[in-house]
Amino acid sequence: MHQAKDCFQVHPGAPLRGQTIVPGDKSISHRAVFFSAIAHGTAHVRGWLPAGDTEASLRSAQALGVAIERHSPTEMTIHGGTLHKPEAPLNLVNAGTGIRLLTGIMAGQAFESVLDGSSQLRRRPMKRITEPLKLMGADIESTNGYCPLIVRPAQLHGIRYDMPMASAQVKSAILLAGLYAEGETLVTQPGPARDHTERMLRAMGADLTDTGTEVTLRPGAPLRAVDFTVPGDLSSAAFLVAAALILPGSEVTLTGVSLNHTRTGILDVFQQMGADLTVTETGLEAGDPVGTIVARHSTLKGVQVGGEVVVRMIDEFPIFMVAALHAEGETFVRDAGELRVKETDRLKVMSDELAKMGAVITETADGFIVQGPQKLRAATVYGHDDHRISMSLTVAGLAAEGHTTVLDARCASDSFPGFAATLQGLGADVVEEAIADA
């Protein structure tokens, strides 16, 4: 029996030119489903990301009794209010954000639930959310600190929690549990982390204040459904931006992209490297600033990356590593140990896969060192069921000598459905194919 698997066949040489949009923001799409599910009223959501991870969150909401009408893959109406006991464990598949948000919500429900996922998700640490939730009184049983998680009814109380690291997922789980707690919940963070939860909860009427380093939630104000359009995902845009920067003759314009300051670290670092970028804000969507990014081929210089900017670009490091290989001089990254507990150990996986293409990358405990520029040669590389690895290797192939095959490319649809087609529309020679696996 042969099973078909998707791969990307990548041929270098063509510049990227033109204007396009990127899929809706993944972080906001998760929140749009779960927050609308517990809000009173009906929410009309446009621009939603129909990807593997977000669809898993949507199915989990439906399994909790939430009525969702799909008008198209990207548009839906969500009838929120009361959740109901699911008939089976909630399967979040690969969605790390989904399971951590939902655990905070389920901690405050009057029924038991089980949250589980793929073998990949079962390798991702959950103590970072279960421990503070237990301090709030939550009754959560984990599997040695990993999922599946069994969440039982409990009376929650507000706490002050000083996060040891800046993490939007941890902060969000605590704040969502705080909606069901007695007394106020206060979370402090040592540096900037994504604030989509705070923006959306405030837009829905939550009594929440945010000083930048402290977020305080006072329960009691019911959430009210709101209509909004999900802005384009900056993490998805980063692949196209990076490709334009390193491919001669390229100029790419991306419109409607989220420019939330907690997410724009990659743009800041690219500009420090000498990137020819024009970033223009055009308005607000779902409480987030949105705008246009124009990226042109540039001569990049190596930089040092560490401290607060790391959190603001944590998902972009795989593609940043590819860009760093094309920069003149040394690029040194520190404080990025979080990359070792993402969908994969992204520091090791990217270093190993790019080594197949001739790259020399020095891994450190919490980052990497690259001396550039380096010329990449074609190879057969593997996406490791990690969407950001798959797409980063595809961009690397666009700048390599010869024909690169990216195996296990289907996972790109976890966050960027139509990735290959989008590249084709900009002039790249990338073909998605099914291959037989014996």
Protein Blocks (a to p, Z undefined) as FASTA:
>chain_A
ZZddddddddehiaceddddddddfklmmmmmmmmmmpgcjdddehiacdfklmmmmmmm
mmnopacddfbfkbccddehjdcddfbdcdekjamklmmmmmmmmmmpcbdcdddddfkl
mmpcfklmmmmmmmnopacddeehiacdddddddddddddddfbdcfklmmmmmmmmmmp
gcjdddddfbdcdfklmmmmmmnopacddehjaccddehiacddddddddddfklmmmmm
mmmmmmghiacddehiafbfklmmmmmmmmmnopacddddfbdeehiacddddddddddd
ddddehjllmmmmmmmmmmmmmmmmpgcjdddehilmmmmmmbdfklmmmmmmmmnopac
dddfklccdddddddddddddeklpaklmmmmmmmmmmmgcjdddehklmmmmmmghklm
mmmmnopacdddddddZZ
